[in-house]
Amino acid sequence: MSYPGEHFDTTSWQLLCPTDYVNPAPKAKYHLVVVGAGPAGLISAIGAAGLGANVALIERHRMGGDCLNVGCMPSKSLLSFTQENPSADFADAFSWLREVRAGIAPHDSIERYSEMGVDVFQGEASFNAQGLLQLGDITFNARRIALCTGARAALPPIPGLDPAFVLTNENVFDLTTQPESIAILGGGAIGCELAQAFSRLGTRVELFEQAPRLLPLEIPLAGETLAQALTDSGVRLHLGEAVTAIEGPGTIHTQNGTVVCEKIMVAAGRRPNTENLNLAAAGVELDGRGFVVVDEKLRTAQSHIYAAGDCATTLQFTHHADAQARALIQNALFFPTAKVSGLAIPHCTYTSPEIASIGPSLEVLEQTGVAYDRYEFDLTELDRVKAKPFASAAKAKAQGGYALVVTKKGTDEILAATIIGADAGELLAPICLMMSNNLGLSAAQKTIFSYPTRSEFLKRLGDAYNKSRMTPRIAAIFAWWLKRTL
């Protein structure tokens, strides 16, 4: 019996992990051998091959990694479909996410990478006793090696939690029938996004977060705003409520009581895929959590071995892996001058409303003793937002949104920013550009934005910074001058 969108999965898997694929004969020597075909590995491999290097790429599962197969694309496809189609059913929604995945699969396919000059190998590689990279009976002769093996969902040590029946991001998109109810453990981005999507489809959702608010790493207003939006959509929140035990496939015990659901999904952190590489034999160090230890140039303890992406960083975003891969290519093939320290890495939770941020949280700034100024703006005050009809004032507030920019005390240097509201990730983009190019908030005050647009919020914040420079002394000088020139 077929399931919704099965033919799209058939198309995807044939492109990303064809069952009839035969590994190529390895070259005598490679400039770069990449282990893992997620975002970091794909970009490292195709970028190096595009420069003329001999490159091998090894993948044990599916090309594309988590982002294409079980992460960014299926989750955002599900969110977008359920938002644009309020009456959507489970079959249509899951068929759509599989269709989107199949549409992108050619870009990450073995065929495309082979045509671009990359030798693609299927299988699980590891280091042998001599510290050489091996795949089956193939021992690779490599000038440089890049470990890009990614990460997977971590399962918390909850008594009774059985991996055999729990859902994670790795298998939730494989569901073929709609669960009547689902308990989601974890109120971070993944947990909140899937809670909203399943609730829109009519599944009863119980969302557990042991911290007192959702998105605990964001500013409090972000969690509060999202909590109201999820509650309005029917999600039942259990905040500050730790799960103490799980019984069977769907009974959750907390200090406050018991909840029974058909399915349990865990979205409570990630762990790196490094345990099967035999890194000790190669002299590559891991930290206490299993992440590959690298320097600011992505070099491991062995100068010829590099690592990038989710196996080497806790900032696990596709765009971060992209940035690291570009530095890896430079450092592995040419002079190692590219550094990844100090990068401004944005992130976004794609719920409705969206929550987008860049830079350290206010808590981190305070803990590290960094003095700052904050500039805030209610996006509902923008004329463009006022022109849009909303069903209610609450809806206007959630979709209109809020913007916060944090600057170093007494200067216009941007340290961090958060935007809450529709398309927050897009509205954050100019701030990312400013931070990456050392442009202060005053640059926004000098910029002309189209009217009426929501991007004007940045102009308003620039104006606020400019006004903050009007000290009593400067105001007195202006008053003296104006009086003199009257």
N, C-alpha and C positions, 0 to 999 in steps of 0.2 A: 504494500500500500504506500503510495507516495505521500509526501508531506508538502506544506506550502512552500513553493519556490525550490523544490528539490532539483529541477533541471538547471537552475542557476548555480546551485552548489556543484553539480556535476561539471558544469563549464569551468567554474573557478578551480576546482581541485585538479582538473586535467591540465590547466595552465600552470598552477603553482606547485603541484607535486604529482606529475604524471606517473601512473603505475608502470608504464612501459618504457620509462626513461633509462637510458644506458649512460653511465658516467663516461666522460671523455678520457682518453689516455693523457696522463699528466705530462706537463712540460718538464724538461730537464731541470729548470730553475725558474722560480717566480720572484718578481720584485715584491709582490704582496699576496699573502694568502689570508683571506677573511673568513672567520668562523661565525656564522649566523647571518641570515638574510632578512633581518628586520630593517627598520629605517637606517640605523647607523651602518650596518653591514652593506646594504644595497648602495647607499650613497658612496661609501668608501670604495666599493668594488667598481662601480660604473665610472666614478670620477677618476680613479687611478687608471682604468683601462682607456678612458678618453684621452688621457695624457700620453698614451703609448706604452704603459707598463704591462708586463705579463702578470695577469691577475687570476687567482683561483678563488671561488666562493663556495663555501660548504654549508649546507642547510640540512638539518635532520628531520624537519617537518614540512612546513609550507613556506614558500617564498612570501615575503610581505610582512612576516612577523605578526605581533599582536595588533599593530595599528590597523592593518587591512583586514585581518581575519577575525579577531576577537576583541578589538578595542575601539579606536577612534571612529572608524567608518561604520561598522554595524550599529554602534550606540547612537551616533549622531543621525544616522538614517532613521532609526527607530523613533528618536525624539522628534525629528522634523516631520515625519509622516503622521505621528499621532497629534502633533500640534496643528498641522494643516488640514487634517481630516478628523474632526472631533467624533464622528460616528464610525471611525475605522474599527474593523475587527482584527482579531489576532492573526488570522490567516493572511489578510491583506498586508498587515504591517510587517510580518516576518518574511513574507514573500518579497516585499520591497527591499528590506535590508539585504537579502540575498541577491536581489537583482543589482543593487548598487555595488555590492562586493564583486559580482561577476563582471560588471562594467569597468571596474578599476583593475581587475586581475591581469589583463594583458600588459599593463605598464610594469608590473612586478614579476612577470612570468619568466620561466627558465628560457623560453625561446628568445625573448627580447634581450636578455642579458648575454646569451650566447651570441646573438647577432652583433652585440656591441663589443665582442672580443673577450668576454669573461668566460673562463672555464668553470662551469657550474657542476658541483658534485653533490649528490644526495647521500645522506648518511650522517652518523654521529662521530665526529672527530675527537681525539684526545691526544695528550702527549704520552709518548712511550717512555720506557725506563731511561733511555738516553736523552730525554728532553726534546725529542723531535716530534713534530705534529704528524699524526698518523690517522688514516681512514681505511679500515679494513687492511688490505695488503699494500696500500699505497702509503709511502712515506714522502712527505712533501719537502722539497729543497727550497726554502724560502729565505730571501734576504730580510724581509719583515713579515711579522704576523700580527693580525688585528683581531682581537677577541671582541665580538659584538653579539654575545649570546642572549642578551635580553634578561627579562625577569618574568615572574609568574605570581599569581595570587598567593599570599601567605595565609595559612590557616592558624587562627589563634588557638592557644592551648586550653580550649574549653572542654571540660569533661563530657564525654558522650558525642563529641563532634566527629562524625565518621566521614572521611573523604569520599567514600563510595557513593553517598547520596547527596552531598552538598553541591550546590551550584556556585560557580565563580564566573568571572567574565570569560573564562576559557570555554565554558560549555553552556552558558545561559542562552546564547544565540543559536544553539543547536536544538532548542525546544521545538517540538513539533505539534504540541497541543497546549492550549492555554491553561495555566494553573488557576484554580479558583481563588487561591490565596498564596501569598509569598511573604516570608519574613526576611528582611535584608539587614545584615549585621554590618554596620559601618555607615556613618553619616558624612563621609567625604564626597568628592565629586562623583565617583562611580556609583556609590550607593544612592545618592540623591537623584542622579540622572535616571537610573533605572527604576527607582521608586515612582518618579513622575510618569515615566513611559508606561509602566504596567498599570498604574492607577488609571491613566487615560483609557486603557484598553478594557477596564472593568474588573481587573483583578484586585482583590482586597490586599492592601499592602500595609505591613507593620514594619516600621523602620526604627532600628535600635542604634543609638550612639551613646557610648558611655560618658563622653564629655557633656557638659551642660548645654551645648548648642551645636547645631549643624555647622559643617565647614569650620571646625575649630581653629584652623590655621589662618582663616580670614578675619577681617575686622568684625566685631560683634554684630553690627547692623546687617552684614551680609547673611549671616546665619539666621538672624531674626526675620529678615525679609523673606528668605527662602522657606523658613519654617511655616510662615503664614501662607505662602503660595502652595506648599505641599499639603497643608491641612485643608485649604480650600478645595484642593483637587481630590480629597478623600483619603489621603495617606494618614495613618495613625502613627504619631511620633512617640518614641520612648527615649526621651533625652535624659542624660545623667543616670541611665539605667543599665548597669552592666549585666551581661548574660552570664549566669553562674553555672548552668548545665544545659545539655540538650539530651532529650530522650527520644529515641527512635528517629524516624525521618523528618519529623515536623513539630516536635514539642519543645518550646523554648522556656526555660525557667530563669527568672531574674529575682532580685531581692524584693521586687514589688509584686510578683505573681507569676502566672503561667499564661503563655499564648500558644495556640495551636494553629499551624498553617500547613498547607499541602506541600510547599517547597521552602527550603532555607537556602539563602544565598549569602555568601561571605564576600564583603568588599572592605576589608580591614587591613590594607597594607600589601606590600609586594616583597618578594625575595628573589635574589639574583640566581640565574641559571649558570652556576659555576661548579657544582659539586661533581659532575661527571667528566671534567676536563683533565683531571690528574695534574693540576697546576703545580703541585709540589715538586713533581719530577722535572718541571721546566724552571723551577726557581721563581715562580710568580707568587707574590704574596696576596693574601686575602685579609680583609679586616674581620672583626668579630662577628659581623653579620653576613659574611660571605661575599662581599663586594670586592672586585679586583682593585687593589691599591695602585693608583696612578699619580703622576705628578701633574703640574699644570700644562704640560705638553702631551699628556696622555700616555706617557711611557711607564711601563711597569718596572719592577726591580731588575728585569732583564731588558737592556736597552734596545734589543731588536723586537721586543714584543710590546704591542700597544693594546689598549682597551678603550672602548667608547660605548655610549648608550647606557641602557638600563642596568647592565651588569657592573657598571663602574660608577654610578651616580644615583643619589636618592631623588634628584630632580628628573623624574621619569616622564618626559614629554617628547613627542615625536620631533618637534622643532628643536629641542635641546640636542637630541641625537643627531639631527641634521647638522647643527652648528659644530658639534664635536667631530663628526665625520670629515667635514671640510678641513678642520685643523689637522686631523690625523693624516689626511692625504699629503698635506704640505710637509708635516714632520717626518712621516715614514719614507717618503720618496725623495725629498730634497733637504734643504737645511731646516733643522727643527726650531723654527722661530715663532710658530703660531701657538698662542697660549689660550686656554679656555677659562682661566681664572678671571673673575670680575665681569663675566657676561651677565647682561640684564635679561633674565629669562621670564617671560610672561606665562600665565596660565589662565584657563577659563573653564568654568563649570557651565555646561550648555543647557541648563534648565531654563524654565521661564518663570521669573526673569533670569538672565544670564548674570554670572558673577565673574568679572575679569580682574586680574591683579598682576602687578609686577613689583619686584623689590621685596625687601624684608617686611615682615609684619610689624605693627606698632609695638607689640610685646617684645620682639627681638631687638628693635631699636632701643627700647627702654632698658632691657636687660644688659645691653652692651654699652649703655651710657651715652648714646648718640642723641644730642639735643636736636629738636626739629620744630618746624612750623607746619601747620596743616591748613590747607585751603579746601573748602567744601562748597559744593553747589548742588542744589536741588534741580534735577533736569526737567521737572514739571514746570519750571519757570521759563523754559525756552519757548519762544513763540511757535516753533515748529511742532513741539509736543502739544501745546495748547490748541493747535489747529486740528488735532486728531481726536475723533469722537471715541470715548471710552464708555463701557457699560456702567462703570461705577467709579467713585473717587478712589477706592482701594485699587481697582484695576489700573487706573491712571498712575497712581503712585508706584505700583510694581513695574509697569511697563515704561513709565517715564524715567524713573530712576534717580540715581545719586552718584556723584563723582567726588572723589577725595584725592588730592595730590599732596604728598608730604615732601617738604624741602629741608635741606640742611639749615639749621638755625641761622637766621640773619642773611641767608643767601638765596639765590634762585635755583641752586643745584637740586635736581629732582632725585629723591631717594627711593620713593615708592608711590604707587597709585592703586586705587581700587575704583571700579565702576560697577554699578548695579543697575540692571535694566535691559531692555530689548537691545540686542546686538552689542552688548557690552564689549565683547571681544574685538569687534570692529572699531568701536570708539576708542579702545585702548591703543590701537595701532600707532597713532601719531605720537603718543607718549613714549612708546617703545622706541620709535625712531629718534626722538629727542634724547632719551637717556643713552642710547647706543652711540650717539654722535656728540655727547657732552653739551647739548643745548639746554639751557636753563629754562625755567618757567616763563621768564620774561620774553623769550622768543615767541611764545604764543600770543603775547600782547601786541607784538609787532606784525603778526600774521593776519592776512585778510581771509576770512572764511565766508563761504556762500551764505546768503540769508534768504529764507530761513532754513537752517539745518541744525541737526542736533550736535554737529561738531563745534558749534559756537560755544559749547560749554567750556572748551579749552581757552577760548578768548576771554571768557568771563573770569576764569581762574587766573589768567595772566593779568587781567585788570586788577583782581584782588591783590595779587602780589605787588603790583605797581603802587597801589594805594597804601600797602603796608610800609612802603619806604617813606611815606609822608610823616616823618618824625616831627615832634613839636618844634624843633630847631629849624628844620627845613620849612615848615609851615610859616614860622615867624619871618624867615627870610623872604618867602614869597609874598607875604602880606606887606612887608616893608617895601618890596619892589613895586608891587601893584599900586600901593598908596603913592609912591614917589612918581610913578608914571601916569597917574590920573590927570 
